[in-house]
């Protein structure tokens, strides 16, 4: 049994730091603000590491602390469930968050919203910890909404920029669609199981499946469990930027770069993957939901990779890469390789956070320029950033022995091993071709930034320099993560064990034996460490890097020629498959039109003109003007009215008898 | 023996004079005060007459209350009048209409 005080301290420390710095930030100096928040998050990371070692030793925790809401049989407790799945998330969140806190000290130095920023990111750490540590769907929902709120606040952090405000609103509104689905799922869980508690709910799932309840929804007949899983997955699609709800994620790059690294790459956007893995005892019983997860994940992985090929904004390339990699994780969940999904989530958190922070370091050096066309030849000026970003790029491309290779390879093999008909074949094609594209766009970005020709603007040149230690040290820490977590996961933690119950995850993930792709893989035979040389992903990654080298290492005319040769395709993906335009035409303009109509006709014409000036108020006003004339101010008029009144009353009383 | 109706007739006359005085007077606020006194006195006569004919002393006791009220009303009224005159240099009824709507 784990110490509950220690467990409570892990989310409580960032919360307290966030409140103190948020409420009293106006009175605190920069140094005090970042000391309080960074210290509490680092302490929280150390505690998480301690809990992690205890869980490795076989400890776990399950219990309620307080009752949050109580209404007859509707009980919402606040509790925690600490198992292998939870601790790996806790460790990832707090470690990346600590690195980002330290990095931010250098990156946001001198910003007028300095302490506000620190308050937000500590608050985010708290919310994310609540999300992963809770033991019921309601605390999950609380964390889910809280991270969404902080994400909104941080995308719009520079609130004087119009584009930042638009991006924040877009993220919020798109997430609303997903969160609605999620809420429907949570309420359906209450309806069918009468509990929000993970253990209660998961224990009842087989009974519900055996009972064979079905319901009609929008004209489809589906089983109750499929309905619940699909609703929850809609929430995951919104939060994790899956097609068609991915449009907010690239725009969220309007926020400061540390936020892109922490929230929009490493942690918050992976909440959907975590949720699906947590609910594996439910998803396992719904083939339809699993197929939907695979399909959406595969489409996202492939489509966002194509968009990443042509983007010119350094952060947007990485953002589309994040969408694409999240697609990989969902594909892994869908083929029941939850352990591979969480493994990729962890390695991705390190190398993608590193990629973003390194990009931030570059942006910092070239005076807030984000356009790849205005960079180049930066490697000599910024050696540390160069090396760390190279590590991250190799990890993202899936080159052994870097972290991304281990997890991505596992996912691809799992997809290949699982028989899912047409959807499975499509997913296999998508993840394989996305490997090539991932390697290509990553190194395209890398070469354009650090090699190629020097295209830095003349007035920026003297400013180019390596970032201070407070920025480079977090990069180095994360580089260690991007180097080692993959090998550590497979060899140290035994994450890839096909018999999940015997591997790292133990009973925290649930896979039906009937469709365990890792088991199928294992039955095909034991592979040696050199196995990757014989598989397609490795050579696809190498050829992707090779093509990027040929096209972008030195300045060539190949990119321009290629773009001209495939103009329609190039324009199509350069415009991000016209998703924004589609939503603008089908949702945004009609909604704005409706709003304008209600404003002009409903508010101005009907209420203001019709009711206020013409109807009720107009009538009252006219009546009042007449009544006003009766108030002459002469005493004898009032006396006369009184006497008349008395006579009238008396006459009435006398006549009535 | 004077009959009750004679008392009531006198009281009614006094009352009517008071009322008419209230309305017809457009000049002087003092006259309004005097008219109110007349109305109250007519009521007093009624009270005394009924008290006598019904052999009930409470009517006469009531007269004292009415007299007291009338006296204090005059005191307050005159005080207001004096204050008003100081401000406006006039106690013309037609001038006192600042409360009109």
Interface residues (C-beta under 8 A of the other chain):
Chain A: X627 X628 X629 X630 X631 X632 X633 X634 X635 X636 X639 X640 X643
Chain B: X19 X22 X23 X25 X26 X32 X93 X94 X96 X97 X98 X99 X100 X101
